[in-house]
């Protein structure tokens, strides 16, 4: 499969879901939907690859080809993600870590587990729990209180 792209359906029916868009994300997506109306988009994708360039060896000439509506390739996607992280001044993490962080933050906000499952597209609460990062602050606070109580 190296170097080949496949457009496939989600793994499960539950993976096909609607997730509300709010705030800045809603604005970005709305802007992208408007822009996509004027571009070739045979696969009905929200984001497509950038225009390709054709190089003419020995001449120094470069031709920018028209948009073709093909998916963004994984390498370009990864480079864009890491560029965003660098500009934001945040640690260099995998894109999948954003998913883990989102799920962890939802748990921290005491969002009900079924809602977290719906957002994440998980069919089993145990999967969502696996993504959750442990927040040690409550345990630390509890042990500090115990330490204060036991001080002589």
DSSP file (Angstrom, degrees, kcal/mol; ACC not computed):
  #  RESIDUE AA STRUCTURE BP1 BP2  ACC     N-H-->O    O-->H-N    N-H-->O    O-->H-N    TCO  KAPPA ALPHA  PHI   PSI    X-CA   Y-CA   Z-CA
    1    1 A X    >         0   0    0      0, 0.0     3,-2.2     0, 0.0     5,-0.0   0.000 360.0 360.0 360.0  -5.7    0.0    0.0    0.0
    2    2 A X  T 3   +     0   0    0      1,-0.3     3,-0.1     3,-0.0     0, 0.0  -0.302 360.0   5.7 -59.0 129.7    3.0    2.3    0.2
    3    3 A X  T 3  S+     0   0    0      1,-0.2     2,-0.4    -2,-0.0    -1,-0.3   0.488 107.9 109.2  78.9   2.6    2.5    5.4   -1.9
    4    4 A X    <   -     0   0    0     -3,-2.2     2,-0.4     2,-0.0    -1,-0.2  -0.906  55.6-148.8-115.3 140.1   -1.1    4.5   -2.8
    5    5 A X        -     0   0    0     -2,-0.4     2,-0.4    -3,-0.1    68,-0.0  -0.861  10.0-167.2-108.3 143.4   -4.2    6.3   -1.5
    6    6 A X        -     0   0    0     -2,-0.4     2,-0.8     2,-0.0    -2,-0.0  -0.992  15.6-148.0-127.8 134.7   -7.5    4.6   -0.9
    7    7 A X        +     0   0    0     -2,-0.4     2,-0.3    64,-0.0    -2,-0.0  -0.907  36.0 170.0 -97.5 113.0  -10.8    6.2   -0.3
    8    8 A X        -     0   0    0     -2,-0.8     2,-0.1     1,-0.0     3,-0.1  -0.852  36.1-105.5-125.5 158.3  -12.6    3.9    2.0
    9    9 A X        -     0   0    0     -2,-0.3    -1,-0.0     1,-0.1     7,-0.0  -0.403  53.3 -84.6 -73.0 156.7  -15.8    3.9    4.1
   10   10 A X        -     0   0    0      1,-0.1    -1,-0.1    -2,-0.1     6,-0.1  -0.193  43.0-107.6 -57.7 158.3  -15.5    4.2    7.9
   11   11 A X  S    S+     0   0    0     -3,-0.1     2,-0.3     4,-0.1    -1,-0.1   0.852  95.5  16.6 -59.5 -38.8  -14.9    1.0    9.8
   12   12 A X  S >  S-     0   0    0      1,-0.1     3,-0.7     0, 0.0     4,-0.5  -0.877  76.7-111.6-134.2 163.8  -18.3    0.8   11.3
   13   13 A X  G >  S+     0   0    0     -2,-0.3     3,-1.6     1,-0.2    -1,-0.1   0.882 118.4  60.0 -59.3 -38.5  -21.8    2.3   10.8
   14   14 A X  G 3  S+     0   0    0      1,-0.3    -1,-0.2   107,-0.0   108,-0.0   0.773  92.5  66.7 -62.9 -25.4  -21.3    4.1   14.1
   15   15 A X  G <  S+     0   0    0     -3,-0.7     2,-1.1     1,-0.1    -1,-0.3   0.741  84.8  79.0 -68.1 -21.3  -18.3    5.9   12.6
   16   16 A X  S <  S+     0   0    0     -3,-1.6     2,-0.3    -4,-0.5    -1,-0.1  -0.769  73.4 134.6 -87.1 101.9  -20.7    7.6   10.2
   17   17 A X        -     0   0    0     -2,-1.1     2,-0.5   102,-0.1    -3,-0.0  -0.943  56.3-114.5-147.1 163.1  -22.0   10.3   12.5
   18   18 A X        -     0   0    0     -2,-0.3     2,-0.5     2,-0.0    -2,-0.0  -0.891  26.5-172.0-102.2 132.4  -22.7   14.0   12.8
   19   19 A X        -     0   0    0     -2,-0.5   100,-0.0   100,-0.0    -2,-0.0  -0.993  27.9-117.1-123.5 125.4  -20.7   16.0   15.2
   20   20 A X        -     0   0    0     -2,-0.5     2,-0.5     1,-0.1     6,-0.0  -0.312  23.2-141.4 -61.0 140.6  -21.7   19.6   15.9
   21   21 A X        +     0   0    0      4,-0.1     2,-0.3     5,-0.0    -1,-0.1  -0.898  25.7 179.7-103.1 132.6  -19.2   22.3   14.9
   22   22 A X    >>  -     0   0    0     -2,-0.5     4,-1.0     4,-0.0     3,-0.9  -0.893  38.8 -15.6-130.6 159.4  -18.8   25.2   17.2
   23   23 A X  H 3> S-     0   0    0     -2,-0.3     4,-1.6     1,-0.2     3,-0.3  -0.109 122.1  -4.5  57.0-138.5  -16.8   28.4   17.5
   24   24 A X  H 3> S+     0   0    0      1,-0.2     4,-2.4     2,-0.2    -1,-0.2   0.833 131.9  58.3 -61.8 -35.7  -13.7   28.9   15.4
   25   25 A X  H <> S+     0   0    0     -3,-0.9     4,-2.6     1,-0.2    -1,-0.2   0.910 104.1  51.9 -62.6 -41.1  -13.9   25.4   13.9
   26   26 A X  H  X S+     0   0    0     -4,-1.0     4,-2.6    -3,-0.3    -1,-0.2   0.912 110.4  49.1 -59.8 -42.3  -17.4   26.1   12.5
   27   27 A X  H  X S+     0   0    0     -4,-1.6     4,-2.2     2,-0.2    -2,-0.2   0.905 111.2  48.7 -65.4 -42.1  -16.1   29.3   10.9
   28   28 A X  H  X S+     0   0    0     -4,-2.4     4,-2.3     2,-0.2    -2,-0.2   0.932 114.0  46.0 -63.0 -46.0  -13.1   27.5    9.3
   29   29 A X  H  X S+     0   0    0     -4,-2.6     4,-2.7     2,-0.2    -2,-0.2   0.912 111.6  51.3 -65.8 -42.4  -15.3   24.7    8.0
   30   30 A X  H  X S+     0   0    0     -4,-2.6     4,-2.0    -5,-0.2    -1,-0.2   0.908 111.4  48.4 -60.8 -41.6  -17.9   27.1    6.6
   31   31 A X  H  X S+     0   0    0     -4,-2.2     4,-2.2     1,-0.2    -1,-0.2   0.904 112.3  48.5 -63.9 -41.8  -15.2   29.1    4.8
   32   32 A X  H  X S+     0   0    0     -4,-2.3     4,-2.5     2,-0.2    -2,-0.2   0.882 108.1  54.0 -67.9 -38.5  -13.7   25.9    3.4
   33   33 A X  H  X S+     0   0    0     -4,-2.7     4,-0.9     2,-0.2    -1,-0.2   0.920 110.1  48.1 -61.0 -43.5  -17.2   24.7    2.2
   34   34 A X  H >< S+     0   0    0     -4,-2.0     3,-0.7     1,-0.2     4,-0.4   0.926 112.9  47.5 -62.0 -45.2  -17.6   28.0    0.3
   35   35 A X  H >< S+     0   0    0     -4,-2.2     3,-1.5     1,-0.2    -2,-0.2   0.876 105.6  59.2 -64.4 -37.6  -14.2   27.7   -1.3
   36   36 A X  H >< S+     0   0    0     -4,-2.5     3,-1.6     1,-0.3    -1,-0.2   0.728  89.2  72.8 -66.7 -21.4  -14.7   24.1   -2.3
   37   37 A X  T << S+     0   0    0     -4,-0.9    -1,-0.3    -3,-0.7    -2,-0.2   0.769 100.0  46.3 -63.2 -23.7  -17.8   25.1   -4.4
   38   38 A X  T <  S+     0   0    0     -3,-1.5     2,-0.3    -4,-0.4    -1,-0.3   0.183 104.3  76.1-104.6  15.8  -15.4   26.7   -6.9
   39   39 A X  S <  S-     0   0    0     -3,-1.6     2,-0.2     2,-0.0    29,-0.1  -0.896  90.9 -95.8-124.9 153.1  -12.9   23.8   -7.1
   40   40 A X        +     0   0    0     -2,-0.3    -2,-0.1    27,-0.1    28,-0.1  -0.489  47.7 166.8 -61.9 136.8  -12.9   20.4   -8.7
   41   41 A X    >   +     0   0    0     -2,-0.2     3,-1.6    -4,-0.1    28,-0.1  -0.390  11.0 163.9-154.6  66.7  -14.1   17.9   -6.1
   42   42 A X  T 3  S+     0   0    0     26,-0.4    27,-0.1     1,-0.3    28,-0.1   0.707  82.3  47.1 -64.4 -19.2  -15.0   14.5   -7.6
   43   43 A X  T 3  S-     0   0    0     26,-0.5    -1,-0.3     2,-0.0    26,-0.0   0.380 107.2-122.0-103.5   3.4  -14.8   12.8   -4.2
   44   44 A X    <   +     0   0    0     -3,-1.6     2,-0.2     1,-0.2    -2,-0.1   0.926  52.7 166.5  56.1  49.4  -16.9   15.4   -2.3
   45   45 A X        -     0   0    0     24,-0.2    -1,-0.2     1,-0.1     3,-0.1  -0.633  42.1-142.3 -93.8 151.8  -14.1   16.1    0.2
   46   46 A X  S    S+     0   0    0      1,-0.3     2,-0.4    -2,-0.2    -1,-0.1   0.917  93.2  29.4 -75.7 -45.7  -13.9   19.0    2.6
   47   47 A X  S    S-     0   0    0     25,-0.0    25,-0.4    22,-0.0     2,-0.3  -0.958  74.3-177.3-117.8 133.4  -10.2   19.4    2.2
   48   48 A X        -     0   0    0     -2,-0.4    23,-0.2    23,-0.2    22,-0.1  -0.782  34.6 -79.9-122.8 169.1   -8.3   18.5   -1.0
   49   49 A X        -     0   0    0     21,-3.0    20,-0.3    -2,-0.3    19,-0.2  -0.195  48.2-102.3 -67.0 158.0   -4.7   18.5   -2.0
   50   50 A X        -     0   0    0      1,-0.2    18,-0.2    17,-0.1    -1,-0.1  -0.274  54.8 -73.8 -70.9 164.2   -2.8   21.6   -3.0
   51   51 A X        -     0   0    0     16,-0.1     2,-0.2     1,-0.1    -1,-0.2  -0.338  53.3-126.5 -58.6 141.2   -2.1   22.3   -6.7
   52   52 A X        -     0   0    0     14,-0.4    13,-2.9    13,-0.1     2,-0.4  -0.504  17.5-140.1 -86.2 159.3    0.6   20.1   -8.0
   53   53 A X  E     -A   64   0A   0     11,-0.2     2,-0.5    -2,-0.2    11,-0.2  -0.958   2.1-148.9-122.8 141.9    3.7   21.4   -9.8
   54   54 A X  E     -A   63   0A   0      9,-3.0     9,-2.7    -2,-0.4     2,-0.4  -0.944  14.6-153.3-109.7 125.7    5.5   20.0  -12.8
   55   55 A X  E     -A   62   0A   0     -2,-0.5     2,-0.7     7,-0.2     7,-0.2  -0.786   5.1-150.0 -99.7 140.8    9.2   20.6  -13.0
   56   56 A X  E >>> -A   61   0A   0      5,-2.3     3,-1.8    -2,-0.4     4,-1.1  -0.877  24.0-134.6-111.6  98.1   11.1   20.7  -16.3
   57   57 A X  T 345S+     0   0    0     -2,-0.7     4,-0.0     1,-0.3     0, 0.0  -0.147  84.1  14.5 -55.5 140.7   14.6   19.5  -15.6
   58   58 A X  T 345S+     0   0    0      1,-0.1    -1,-0.3     2,-0.0     0, 0.0   0.223 118.9  67.8  83.4 -16.5   17.4   21.5  -17.1
   59   59 A X  T <45S-     0   0    0     -3,-1.8    -2,-0.2     2,-0.2     3,-0.1   0.675  90.1-134.9-106.9 -22.7   15.2   24.5  -17.9
   60   60 A X  T  <5 +     0   0    0     -4,-1.1     2,-0.2     1,-0.3    -3,-0.1   0.455  58.3 140.8  79.0  -0.4   14.4   25.7  -14.4
   61   61 A X  E   < -A   56   0A   0     -5,-0.6    -5,-2.3    -4,-0.0     2,-0.4  -0.518  32.6-169.0 -80.6 143.8   10.8   26.1  -15.5
   62   62 A X  E     -A   55   0A   0     -7,-0.2     2,-0.5    -2,-0.2    -7,-0.2  -0.999   4.7-160.5-132.3 132.7    7.9   25.1  -13.2
   63   63 A X  E     -A   54   0A   0     -9,-2.7    -9,-3.0    -2,-0.4     2,-0.6  -0.958  12.4-142.2-115.3 128.5    4.3   24.8  -14.1
   64   64 A X  E     -A   53   0A   0     -2,-0.5   -11,-0.2   -11,-0.2     2,-0.1  -0.803  22.2-145.5 -88.2 121.2    1.5   24.9  -11.6
   65   65 A X        -     0   0    0    -13,-2.9   -13,-0.1    -2,-0.6     3,-0.1  -0.482  24.3 -95.0 -84.5 155.6   -1.2   22.4  -12.5
   66   66 A X        -     0   0    0     -2,-0.1   -14,-0.4     1,-0.1    -1,-0.1  -0.286  51.2 -85.7 -66.3 155.2   -4.9   23.0  -11.9
   67   67 A X        -     0   0    0      1,-0.1   -27,-0.1   -16,-0.1    -1,-0.1  -0.311  38.2-169.4 -56.8 142.5   -6.5   21.7   -8.8
   68   68 A X        -     0   0    0    -19,-0.2   -26,-0.4   -18,-0.2    -1,-0.1   0.476  33.8-122.1-116.6  -5.4   -7.6   18.1   -9.3
   69   69 A X        +     0   0    0    -20,-0.3   -26,-0.5     1,-0.2   -24,-0.2   0.617  59.2 148.1  76.9  11.4   -9.7   17.5   -6.1
   70   70 A X        -     0   0    0      1,-0.1   -21,-3.0   -20,-0.1    -1,-0.2  -0.396  54.6 -88.8 -77.5 159.0   -7.7   14.6   -5.0
   71   71 A X        -     0   0    0    -23,-0.2     2,-0.3     1,-0.1   -23,-0.2  -0.186  46.1 -96.7 -62.2 157.3   -7.2   13.8   -1.3
   72   72 A X        -     0   0    0    -25,-0.4    -1,-0.1   -23,-0.1     2,-0.1  -0.604  44.8-120.3 -71.1 131.5   -4.4   15.4    0.7
   73   73 A X     >  -     0   0    0     -2,-0.3     4,-2.4     1,-0.1     3,-0.2  -0.429  19.9-113.4 -76.9 156.2   -1.5   12.8    0.8
   74   74 A X  H  > S+     0   0    0      1,-0.2     4,-2.5     2,-0.2     5,-0.2   0.840 113.8  53.4 -59.1 -38.7   -0.4   11.7    4.2
   75   75 A X  H  > S+     0   0    0      2,-0.2     4,-2.4     1,-0.2    -1,-0.2   0.924 111.1  45.4 -64.8 -44.7    3.1   13.3    4.0
   76   76 A X  H  > S+     0   0    0      2,-0.2     4,-2.4    -3,-0.2    -2,-0.2   0.903 113.0  51.7 -64.3 -41.3    1.6   16.7    3.1
   77   77 A X  H  X S+     0   0    0     -4,-2.4     4,-2.3     2,-0.2    -2,-0.2   0.923 110.8  47.4 -61.1 -45.8   -0.9   16.4    5.9
   78   78 A X  H  X S+     0   0    0     -4,-2.5     4,-2.4     1,-0.2     5,-0.2   0.910 111.5  50.2 -64.0 -43.5    1.8   15.5    8.4
   79   79 A X  H  X S+     0   0    0     -4,-2.4     4,-2.0     1,-0.2    -1,-0.2   0.908 110.9  49.5 -62.1 -41.4    4.0   18.4    7.4
   80   80 A X  H  X S+     0   0    0     -4,-2.4     4,-2.2     2,-0.2    -1,-0.2   0.914 110.1  51.3 -64.0 -42.6    1.1   20.8    7.6
   81   81 A X  H  X S+     0   0    0     -4,-2.3     4,-2.2     1,-0.2    -2,-0.2   0.938 111.7  46.0 -59.5 -48.3    0.2   19.5   11.1
   82   82 A X  H  X S+     0   0    0     -4,-2.4     4,-2.2     1,-0.2    -1,-0.2   0.830 110.0  54.7 -67.9 -31.0    3.8   19.9   12.4
   83   83 A X  H  X S+     0   0    0     -4,-2.0     4,-2.5    -5,-0.2    -1,-0.2   0.909 107.7  49.8 -65.1 -42.7    4.0   23.4   10.8
   84   84 A X  H  X S+     0   0    0     -4,-2.2     4,-2.0     2,-0.2    -2,-0.2   0.920 110.7  50.0 -61.7 -44.1    0.9   24.4   12.7
   85   85 A X  H  X>S+     0   0    0     -4,-2.2     5,-2.1     1,-0.2     4,-0.8   0.919 110.8  49.3 -60.9 -43.8    2.4   23.1   16.0
   86   86 A X  H ><5S+     0   0    0     -4,-2.2     3,-0.9     1,-0.2    -2,-0.2   0.933 111.4  48.1 -62.6 -46.5    5.6   25.0   15.4
   87   87 A X  H 3<5S+     0   0    0     -4,-2.5    -1,-0.2     1,-0.3    -2,-0.2   0.845 112.4  50.1 -63.1 -32.8    3.8   28.3   14.7
   88   88 A X  H 3<5S-     0   0    0     -4,-2.0    -1,-0.3    -5,-0.2    -2,-0.2   0.608 108.8-126.9 -81.1 -11.5    1.7   27.8   17.8
   89   89 A X  T <<5 +     0   0    0     -3,-0.9     2,-0.3    -4,-0.8    -3,-0.2   0.818  62.7 135.2  70.6  30.4    4.8   27.1   19.9
   90   90 A X      < -     0   0    0     -5,-2.1    -1,-0.2    -6,-0.2    -2,-0.1  -0.726  63.2 -77.8-109.3 161.8    3.4   23.9   21.3
   91   91 A X        -     0   0    0     -2,-0.3     2,-1.0     1,-0.1    -1,-0.1  -0.137  49.3-103.3 -57.8 151.3    5.2   20.5   21.6
   92   92 A X        +     0   0    0     -3,-0.1     2,-0.3    -7,-0.0    -1,-0.1  -0.663  60.2 156.9 -78.6 102.4    5.7   18.4   18.6
   93   93 A X        -     0   0    0     -2,-1.0    -8,-0.1    -3,-0.1     2,-0.1  -0.814  45.0 -91.0-125.6 164.7    3.1   15.7   19.0
   94   94 A X    >>  -     0   0    0     -2,-0.3     3,-1.0     1,-0.1     4,-0.6  -0.392  33.3-118.8 -72.3 153.1    1.3   13.3   16.6
   95   95 A X  H >> S+     0   0    0      1,-0.3     3,-1.5     2,-0.2     4,-0.7   0.875 115.4  61.0 -57.9 -37.6   -2.0   14.4   15.1
   96   96 A X  H >> S+     0   0    0      1,-0.3     4,-1.7     2,-0.2     3,-0.5   0.784  91.5  67.7 -62.8 -26.0   -3.7   11.4   16.9
   97   97 A X  H <> S+     0   0    0     -3,-1.0     4,-2.7     1,-0.2    -1,-0.3   0.790  90.6  62.5 -64.8 -26.0   -2.6   12.9   20.2
   98   98 A X  H <X S+     0   0    0     -3,-1.5     4,-2.4    -4,-0.6    -1,-0.2   0.874 102.7  50.5 -64.6 -36.0   -5.0   15.7   19.6
   99   99 A X  H <X S+     0   0    0     -4,-0.7     4,-2.4    -3,-0.5    -2,-0.2   0.933 110.9  47.7 -65.2 -46.4   -7.8   13.1   19.7
  100  100 A X  H  X S+     0   0    0     -4,-1.7     4,-2.5     1,-0.2    33,-0.3   0.918 112.6  49.3 -60.9 -44.2   -6.5   11.7   23.0
  101  101 A X  H  X S+     0   0    0     -4,-2.7     4,-2.8     2,-0.2     5,-0.2   0.913 109.6  51.7 -63.1 -43.0   -6.2   15.2   24.4
  102  102 A X  H  X S+     0   0    0     -4,-2.4     4,-2.2     1,-0.2    -2,-0.2   0.938 111.7  46.0 -59.4 -47.3   -9.8   16.1   23.3
  103  103 A X  H  X S+     0   0    0     -4,-2.4     4,-2.0     1,-0.2    -1,-0.2   0.909 112.8  50.6 -63.5 -42.1  -11.2   13.0   25.0
  104  104 A X  H  X S+     0   0    0     -4,-2.5     4,-2.4    27,-0.2    -1,-0.2   0.913 110.4  49.3 -61.7 -43.0   -9.2   13.6   28.1
  105  105 A X  H  X S+     0   0    0     -4,-2.8     4,-1.9     2,-0.2    -1,-0.2   0.877 107.6  54.3 -65.8 -37.1  -10.4   17.2   28.3
  106  106 A X  H  <>S+     0   0    0     -4,-2.2     5,-2.3    -5,-0.2    -1,-0.2   0.909 109.9  47.4 -62.6 -40.6  -14.0   16.1   27.9
  107  107 A X  H ><5S+     0   0    0     -4,-2.0     3,-1.9     1,-0.2    -2,-0.2   0.917 109.3  54.0 -63.9 -42.4  -13.6   13.7   30.8
  108  108 A X  H 3<5S+     0   0    0     -4,-2.4    -2,-0.2     1,-0.3    -1,-0.2   0.843 105.3  54.0 -60.2 -33.8  -12.0   16.5   32.9
  109  109 A X  T 3<5S-     0   0    0     -4,-1.9    -1,-0.3    -5,-0.1    -2,-0.2   0.379 116.6-117.8 -81.1   5.2  -15.1   18.7   32.1
  110  110 A X  T < 5 +     0   0    0     -3,-1.9     2,-0.3     1,-0.2    -3,-0.2   0.835  50.7 171.0  60.2  35.0  -17.3   15.8   33.5
  111  111 A X      < -     0   0    0     -5,-2.3    -1,-0.2    -6,-0.1     5,-0.1  -0.593  45.3 -96.8 -70.8 135.4  -19.0   15.4   30.2
  112  112 A X    >>  -     0   0    0     -2,-0.3     4,-1.8     1,-0.1     3,-0.9  -0.253  29.8-121.6 -57.7 140.1  -21.2   12.2   30.4
  113  113 A X  H 3> S+     0   0    0      1,-0.3     4,-2.7     2,-0.2     5,-0.2   0.847 109.4  57.2 -55.1 -41.1  -19.4    9.2   29.0
  114  114 A X  H 3> S+     0   0    0      1,-0.2     4,-2.1     2,-0.2    -1,-0.3   0.866 107.1  50.3 -60.5 -32.9  -22.1    8.4   26.4
  115  115 A X  H <> S+     0   0    0     -3,-0.9     4,-2.4     2,-0.2    -1,-0.2   0.914 110.0  49.6 -69.2 -42.2  -21.6   11.9   25.0
  116  116 A X  H  X S+     0   0    0     -4,-1.8     4,-2.7     1,-0.2     6,-0.2   0.917 110.1  51.6 -61.2 -43.3  -17.9   11.4   24.8
  117  117 A X  H  X>S+     0   0    0     -4,-2.7     4,-1.9     1,-0.2     5,-1.7   0.916 109.8  49.6 -59.2 -43.9  -18.4    8.1   23.0
  118  118 A X  H  <5S+     0   0    0     -4,-2.1    -2,-0.2     2,-0.2    -1,-0.2   0.923 112.7  46.2 -62.4 -44.8  -20.7    9.8   20.5
  119  119 A X  H  <5S+     0   0    0     -4,-2.4    -2,-0.2     1,-0.2    -1,-0.2   0.927 119.2  40.6 -63.7 -44.7  -18.2   12.5   19.8
  120  120 A X  H  <5S-     0   0    0     -4,-2.7    -1,-0.2    -5,-0.2    -2,-0.2   0.682 106.3-125.3 -79.2 -17.9  -15.3   10.1   19.4
  121  121 A X  T  <5 +     0   0    0     -4,-1.9     2,-0.3     1,-0.3    -3,-0.2   0.749  54.9 154.6  78.4  23.4  -17.3    7.5   17.5
  122  122 A X      < -     0   0    0     -5,-1.7    -1,-0.3    -6,-0.2    -2,-0.1  -0.656  36.7-160.2 -87.3 141.7  -16.5    4.8   20.0
  123  123 A X  S    S+     0   0    0     -2,-0.3     2,-0.4     1,-0.2    -1,-0.1   0.548  78.8  47.2 -94.5  -9.0  -18.8    1.8   20.3
  124  124 A X  S >> S-     0   0    0      1,-0.1     3,-1.3    -7,-0.1     4,-1.2  -0.997  73.1-138.5-137.2 130.2  -17.5    0.8   23.8
  125  125 A X  H 3> S+     0   0    0     -2,-0.4     4,-2.5     1,-0.3     5,-0.2   0.817 103.0  65.9 -57.0 -29.7  -16.9    3.0   26.8
  126  126 A X  H 3> S+     0   0    0      1,-0.2     4,-1.8     2,-0.2    -1,-0.3   0.850  97.0  54.5 -62.6 -33.0  -13.7    1.1   27.5
  127  127 A X  H <> S+     0   0    0     -3,-1.3     4,-1.2     2,-0.2    -1,-0.2   0.935 109.1  47.0 -66.0 -45.1  -12.2    2.4   24.3
  128  128 A X  H  X S+     0   0    0     -4,-1.2     4,-1.1     1,-0.2     3,-0.5   0.911 110.5  52.7 -61.9 -41.7  -12.9    6.0   25.3
  129  129 A X  H  < S+     0   0    0     -4,-2.5     3,-0.3     1,-0.2    -1,-0.2   0.860 102.8  59.1 -62.4 -34.3  -11.4    5.3   28.8
  130  130 A X  H  < S+     0   0    0     -4,-1.8    -1,-0.2     1,-0.2    -2,-0.2   0.856 105.5  49.5 -61.8 -34.8   -8.3    4.0   27.0
  131  131 A X  H  < S+     0   0    0     -4,-1.2   -27,-0.2    -3,-0.5    -1,-0.2   0.752  89.1 103.7 -75.1 -24.4   -7.8    7.4   25.4
  132  132 A X     <  -     0   0    0     -4,-1.1     2,-0.4    -3,-0.3   -31,-0.1  -0.371  66.1-141.3 -67.1 130.7   -8.2    9.3   28.6
  133  133 A X        -     0   0    0    -33,-0.3     2,-0.3    -2,-0.1    -1,-0.1  -0.742  28.8-107.1 -88.1 140.4   -5.1   10.6   30.2
  134  134 A X        -     0   0    0     -2,-0.4     2,-0.8     1,-0.1    -1,-0.1  -0.508  23.7-147.0 -73.0 128.3   -5.0   10.3   33.9
  135  135 A X        -     0   0    0     -2,-0.3     4,-0.4     1,-0.1     3,-0.4  -0.865  13.8-174.2 -95.0 109.9   -5.3   13.6   35.7
  136  136 A X     >  +     0   0    0     -2,-0.8     4,-2.7     1,-0.2     5,-0.2   0.535  62.4  90.3 -84.7  -5.9   -3.3   13.3   38.9
  137  137 A X  H  > S+     0   0    0      1,-0.2     4,-2.8     2,-0.2     5,-0.2   0.925  86.3  48.2 -60.0 -47.4   -4.3   16.7   40.3
  138  138 A X  H  > S+     0   0    0     -3,-0.4     4,-2.3     1,-0.2    -1,-0.2   0.907 113.9  47.8 -60.6 -38.8   -7.3   15.3   42.3
  139  139 A X  H  > S+     0   0    0     -4,-0.4     4,-2.4     2,-0.2    -1,-0.2   0.909 111.9  50.1 -66.7 -40.6   -5.2   12.5   43.7
  140  140 A X  H  X S+     0   0    0     -4,-2.7     4,-2.2     2,-0.2    -2,-0.2   0.923 111.0  48.9 -62.8 -43.8   -2.5   15.0   44.6
  141  141 A X  H  X S+     0   0    0     -4,-2.8     4,-2.1     1,-0.2    -2,-0.2   0.908 111.2  50.1 -62.4 -42.0   -5.0   17.2   46.4
  142  142 A X  H  X S+     0   0    0     -4,-2.3     4,-2.1    -5,-0.2    -1,-0.2   0.917 111.7  47.4 -63.2 -43.2   -6.5   14.3   48.3
  143  143 A X  H  X S+     0   0    0     -4,-2.4     4,-2.5     2,-0.2    -1,-0.2   0.840 109.0  54.3 -70.3 -32.0   -3.1   13.1   49.5
  144  144 A X  H  X S+     0   0    0     -4,-2.2     4,-2.5     2,-0.2    -1,-0.2   0.920 108.8  49.0 -64.2 -43.0   -2.1   16.7   50.5
  145  145 A X  H  X S+     0   0    0     -4,-2.1     4,-2.3     2,-0.2    -2,-0.2   0.912 112.1  48.4 -61.9 -41.8   -5.2   16.8   52.7
  146  146 A X  H  X S+     0   0    0     -4,-2.1     4,-2.1     2,-0.2    -2,-0.2   0.909 110.2  52.0 -64.2 -41.4   -4.4   13.5   54.2
  147  147 A X  H  X S+     0   0    0     -4,-2.5     4,-0.9     1,-0.2    -2,-0.2   0.911 110.2  48.4 -60.4 -43.7   -0.8   14.7   54.8
  148  148 A X  H  < S+     0   0    0     -4,-2.5     3,-0.5     1,-0.2    -1,-0.2   0.898 111.0  50.9 -63.5 -40.8   -2.1   17.8   56.6
  149  149 A X  H  < S+     0   0    0     -4,-2.3    -1,-0.2     1,-0.2    -2,-0.2   0.878 112.3  46.1 -64.0 -38.1   -4.5   15.7   58.7
  150  150 A X  H  < S+     0   0    0     -4,-2.1    -1,-0.2    -5,-0.1    -2,-0.2   0.565  83.4 115.3 -86.0  -9.0   -1.7   13.3   59.8
  151  151 A X     <        0   0    0     -4,-0.9    -3,-0.0    -3,-0.5    -4,-0.0  -0.380 360.0 360.0 -64.1 136.7    0.9   16.0   60.6
  152  152 A X              0   0    0     -2,-0.1    -1,-0.2     0, 0.0    -4,-0.0   0.391 360.0 360.0-107.2 360.0    1.7   15.9   64.3
